[in-house]
Structures are given as C-alpha cells and as structure tokens.
Amino acid sequence: MSSPLKIAIAGLGTVGAEVVRILARDAAMLTARAGRPLVVTDVSARDRGRDRGVDLSAYTWHDDAAAMASTAAADIVVELVGGADGPAHAIVRNGLAGGKDIVTANKAMVAKHGVELAAQAERAGRVIAYEAAVAGGIPIVKALREGLAGNHVSGIYGILNGTCNFILTTMRETGRGFADVLKEAQDLGYAEADPAFDIDGNDAGQKLAIMASIAFGIPVDEQAVHLEGITSVSADDIAFAEELGYRIKLLGIARRTEAGIEQRVHPVMIDRTSPLGQIEGVTNAVEVAGSAVGTVVLTGPGAGAGATASAVIADLVDIAAGRRTPTFGIPHTMLKREPAASMNELVSAYYIRLMVWDRPGVIAGVTGVLGRHNVSLESMLQRGRDPGEVVPVVMVTHECQEAAMRAALAEIEKLDSVVEPPTLIRIEGL
Ligand SMILES: NC(=O)c1ccc[n+]([C@@H]2O[C@H](COP(=O)([O-])OP(=O)(O)OC[C@H]3O[C@@H](n4cnc5c(N)ncnc54)[C@H](OP(=O)(O)O)[C@@H]3O)[C@@H](O)[C@H]2O)c1
C-alpha cells in the first residue's frame, strides 16, 4: 500500500464538515478505490469553538487558513470557504505555491480566476480539481473533461440553479406568483436571504462559463455570459406555456455557432416531455450534444452537503490514485479565445405575450408590424374575449433573428392598443 494522501481542509461549514464525516466513515472503501489511505491532517475555519457534529480532535487546528495552505505538511488543500476573492483565493494560491494539489467547490473563484490559477498550477506541476463547483453532485466536469473527450461538443444545456427550478416548478404546480413562491423558497432554506445571485442568473452563469471553457477549449470568462433571470416570469406565462405544451426553465446554454460561441442564461420554453422539460424542483440537469456520442443527459442534486461532498471526495480519490487532469482539460496555454456570438445574431423561435385592449383591429396592427420585420407567426392564443377590457394575447413565432424580433417588439410596444411592455421568452427546440 502506498503512503497516505495527507489532506488539509479549509472551511468546515455545510460542505467541509460533510467531507470530514465521509472520509472518516468510509475510509476503508475510499482506501481501496484510491489505492492508498485518505487522511485528514489539518483543518481550519473561523470559529474553533463551533460544534460541527464531527470529531476534529485528531487534526491540527489552524486559525489562519491561508497560512495553513502554505505551511501544513499536507499533499493537498481542500478549499471549502467560498467567495471569488479574499481568503479562498489566498488559500488556493498559497497551497499551489506550497507544492500542494487543490480541490475546491468554489465556482465563483474558478469562473473569475480559473485561467490564472490553472497557469500557476501548471507551473508548479500541481492540479486543481473542482467537480463540486458545477452542478453539485452531478459529475459533469469529469464527463466533459474525460468521459466525452472523444467528442466535439456542439452544445451544453443546463438547469444549473436549484433555487430557480424550485420556484418555477412551484409556480406551475400552484398557480402562485413569483414573489410569493420566492418567499416560500427562502422559508424552506432553498433561497438565500439575498436571492439576487440565484434569481438573476449569476450562479448559473458562472457554472456555464466553466463548462464552456472545458467543452470548447476557451479561457473561462464569466463576463461573456448573457444573463437574464427569472424575476419577470409570471404565473400567466407559466400557464400559457403549459397550454402550448412547454415548460419554462432557467437554462444555461453554451453553443458553438457560425457566429461564434454563444453563452447565455435566460428563461426558455422547452417541450415539456423533453428530458430537461421534466426536471422538477431543486434538481439540476445538464444535456451535452457531442459529435460522436449524440446526446447525453446527466441529472441529480445540484447542491446540499452530501451531494457536494460526494463530488469533493471523487476529486480526492482521483488525485490520490494519480489521475491528474489539466484544470480545463487541456494545458492552459492551449486555451484559445474565440469570437463570441452576439445576442442580436441569435436565431430562435419566440413566445410573445402582449396585454392589449380588446377592440377591433388590434391583432391586425400587431401582425402588420411583425410582418414588416419578417417575423412570421406559428400560432396565436387569445383566452376569452372581454370587449373594452385589457386581455392577454400570446403569439408563437417561427425562427427569426433576435435583432428583428427586438425591433418589432419596440414598435409594438408603442401601439396605442398595447398597455404594457411585451413579454418575450425564447423557445428552445430541445
Ligand atoms: N452548500 C452547498 O450546497 C454547495 C454546493 C456547491 C458548492 N458549494 C460551494 O462550497 C463552498 C463552501 O460552501 P458551504 O455551503 O459549505 O459554506 P458555509 O457553510 O458557509 O461554510 C464556509 C466555511 O468557511 C469557513 N470560513 C469562512 N471564512 C473563513 C476564513 N477567512 N478562514 C477560514 N475559514 C473560513 C467558515 O467557518 P466557520 O464555520 O467557523 O464560520 C465555514 O466553516 C463554497 O464555495 C460554495 O459555493 C456549496
């Protein structure tokens, strides 16, 4: 049996404490799989006195996690503190400088500093593993980096934020509005007190940027992701989607197109019988289209102590067993910038909802504007009639360019009969 892999863990919160628990509980199984024992030697968090439900007495405690990363006599530093900058970044940089491999669950840091850290790791002959940073317990990083290495990836489509999927699912099941369901998600602990990072699409955007880097061999760049959140999705839109055979999901989409690489996060309507259309509640899922394999869908829990620790431990076993992969699948010097496709060039079908005065000639006015912009309609839905009142009119277009759709909507919004800004949701043919 080879020498033990000595592990220093920074951060003993939800994920860190669970990692410690599983390493102790399943030591024999993990030793067999890694070919050597995985042994925690050093730990650090903010508050030494806090009861974490795990026995830490056998480990050397450090008040300063960044100093521990430099000086501990460990082979590997596990960073489970969180945050793109500050202590987490210092822990990883110090760990690499101190000759240690790194395992982290920190999507914010990998999305922001991934290229710089990959370069530092490669110079030091070390690896950075971050399976837990993308879609929690779903082994999508490994799938993209290794399992699908024989494919040109043309597209990735992911339900990457459990909070948003829970909110959209509950809105559909109950008919309730966004604000009301967000409150419930907060009460249940699915949404943070400040939910902006989730519901505005930032969290999904960071995960998408990381996957796009691996899939397309481009430098990770979270700024390249077009973000739209779910705050404007209404109960009406969800009900109309159902009537049209769709489900509304917050999707992260990265595609290689003739116009360049698309990276976008926004609500979409997808066929409700499609694999992603059926993903409900806090569950995550990622669909990958590859040149050789066709389509692969992975689904599972995207967060939570057990799911996230599962991914952290898989990385530890890989490193212990000597399975070492460059951060983004290829050496960082081979990552190549590619043109980004602008949203104006996107070609999509659209769901449009207008709130209009129910009076003669209104529809003709709207379809006239669409026609002038070469936007053709596939179907239209008008629920009931209420002469003299405001009623919703829903239109589904054939595929057209986003720029044309936007120009048409800007004109439609100015029509006398249209009482509020139109709602637009892209329809994805998955
Ligand atoms: N929770 C999930 O479901 C999940 C899922 C996927 C990825 N992640 C990622 O996993 C990482 C950890 O998340 P978490 O949910 O476990 O967070 P958490 O429960 O808030 O735990 C953070 C830990 O870091 C410690 N800490 C904070 N500042 C520190 C510092 N300056 N020096 C040393 N330790 C410090 C805290 O110490 P005290 O305990 O003493 O306060 C705590 O133990 C994050 O990057 C997160 O994005 C989490």
Ligand as a Chemical Component Dictionary entry (heavy atoms), coordinates in Angstrom:
data_LIG
# 
_chem_comp.id                   LIG 
_chem_comp.type                 NON-POLYMER 
_chem_comp.pdbx_formal_charge   0 
_chem_comp.three_letter_code    LIG 
# 
loop_
_chem_comp_atom.comp_id 
_chem_comp_atom.atom_id 
_chem_comp_atom.alt_atom_id 
_chem_comp_atom.type_symbol 
_chem_comp_atom.charge 
_chem_comp_atom.model_Cartn_x 
_chem_comp_atom.model_Cartn_y 
_chem_comp_atom.model_Cartn_z 
_chem_comp_atom.pdbx_ordinal 
LIG N1  N1  N 0  -23.622 24.233 0.267  1  
LIG C1  C1  C 0  -23.798 23.736 -0.946 2  
LIG O1  O1  O 0  -24.795 23.073 -1.219 3  
LIG C2  C2  C 0  -22.749 23.959 -2.011 4  
LIG C3  C3  C 0  -22.949 23.384 -3.276 5  
LIG C4  C4  C 0  -21.976 23.538 -4.267 6  
LIG C5  C5  C 0  -20.860 24.297 -3.987 7  
LIG N2  N2  N 1  -20.712 24.882 -2.759 8  
LIG C6  C6  C 0  -19.505 25.670 -2.515 9  
LIG O2  O2  O 0  -18.794 25.118 -1.434 10 
LIG C7  C7  C 0  -18.091 26.142 -0.739 11 
LIG C8  C8  C 0  -18.458 26.051 0.744  12 
LIG O3  O3  O 0  -19.848 26.217 0.884  13 
LIG P1  P1  P 0  -20.613 25.885 2.245  14 
LIG O4  O4  O 0  -22.065 25.845 1.901  15 
LIG O5  O5  O -1 -20.006 24.740 2.953  16 
LIG O6  O6  O 0  -20.336 27.248 3.053  17 
LIG P2  P2  P 0  -20.507 27.509 4.615  18 
LIG O7  O7  O 0  -21.433 26.528 5.241  19 
LIG O8  O8  O 0  -20.800 28.959 4.763  20 
LIG O9  O9  O 0  -19.037 27.212 5.195  21 
LIG C9  C9  C 0  -17.959 28.069 4.988  22 
LIG C10 C10 C 0  -16.866 27.669 5.924  23 
LIG O10 O10 O 0  -15.749 28.512 5.690  24 
LIG C11 C11 C 0  -15.253 28.976 6.943  25 
LIG N3  N3  N 0  -14.620 30.259 6.730  26 
LIG C12 C12 C 0  -15.162 31.447 6.359  27 
LIG N4  N4  N 0  -14.220 32.392 6.270  28 
LIG C13 C13 C 0  -13.061 31.811 6.600  29 
LIG C14 C14 C 0  -11.722 32.250 6.709  30 
LIG N5  N5  N 0  -11.394 33.525 6.462  31 
LIG N6  N6  N 0  -10.782 31.349 7.064  32 
LIG C15 C15 C 0  -11.087 30.073 7.320  33 
LIG N7  N7  N 0  -12.341 29.580 7.232  34 
LIG C16 C16 C 0  -13.309 30.442 6.877  35 
LIG C17 C17 C 0  -16.443 29.064 7.853  36 
LIG O11 O11 O 0  -16.002 28.997 9.190  37 
LIG P3  P3  P 0  -17.000 28.964 10.469 38 
LIG O12 O12 O 0  -17.772 27.675 10.323 39 
LIG O13 O13 O 0  -16.102 28.939 11.639 40 
LIG O14 O14 O 0  -17.843 30.188 10.350 41 
LIG C18 C18 C 0  -17.220 27.805 7.418  42 
LIG O15 O15 O 0  -16.766 26.682 8.106  43 
LIG C19 C19 C 0  -18.495 27.448 -1.434 44 
LIG O16 O16 O 0  -17.532 27.793 -2.403 45 
LIG C20 C20 C 0  -19.800 27.102 -2.116 46 
LIG O17 O17 O 0  -20.071 27.901 -3.260 47 
LIG C21 C21 C 0  -21.622 24.717 -1.769 48 
# 
loop_
_chem_comp_bond.comp_id 
_chem_comp_bond.atom_id_1 
_chem_comp_bond.atom_id_2 
_chem_comp_bond.value_order 
_chem_comp_bond.pdbx_ordinal 
LIG N1  C1  SING 1  
LIG C1  O1  DOUB 2  
LIG C1  C2  SING 3  
LIG C2  C3  SING 4  
LIG C2  C21 DOUB 5  
LIG C3  C4  DOUB 6  
LIG C4  C5  SING 7  
LIG C5  N2  DOUB 8  
LIG N2  C6  SING 9  
LIG N2  C21 SING 10 
LIG C6  O2  SING 11 
LIG C6  C20 SING 12 
LIG O2  C7  SING 13 
LIG C7  C8  SING 14 
LIG C7  C19 SING 15 
LIG C8  O3  SING 16 
LIG O3  P1  SING 17 
LIG P1  O4  DOUB 18 
LIG P1  O5  SING 19 
LIG P1  O6  SING 20 
LIG O6  P2  SING 21 
LIG P2  O7  DOUB 22 
LIG P2  O8  SING 23 
LIG P2  O9  SING 24 
LIG O9  C9  SING 25 
LIG C9  C10 SING 26 
LIG C10 O10 SING 27 
LIG C10 C18 SING 28 
LIG O10 C11 SING 29 
LIG C11 N3  SING 30 
LIG C11 C17 SING 31 
LIG N3  C12 SING 32 
LIG N3  C16 SING 33 
LIG C12 N4  DOUB 34 
LIG N4  C13 SING 35 
LIG C13 C14 SING 36 
LIG C13 C16 DOUB 37 
LIG C14 N5  SING 38 
LIG C14 N6  DOUB 39 
LIG N6  C15 SING 40 
LIG C15 N7  DOUB 41 
LIG N7  C16 SING 42 
LIG C17 O11 SING 43 
LIG C17 C18 SING 44 
LIG O11 P3  SING 45 
LIG P3  O12 DOUB 46 
LIG P3  O13 SING 47 
LIG P3  O14 SING 48 
LIG C18 O15 SING 49 
LIG C19 O16 SING 50 
LIG C19 C20 SING 51 
LIG C20 O17 SING 52 
# 
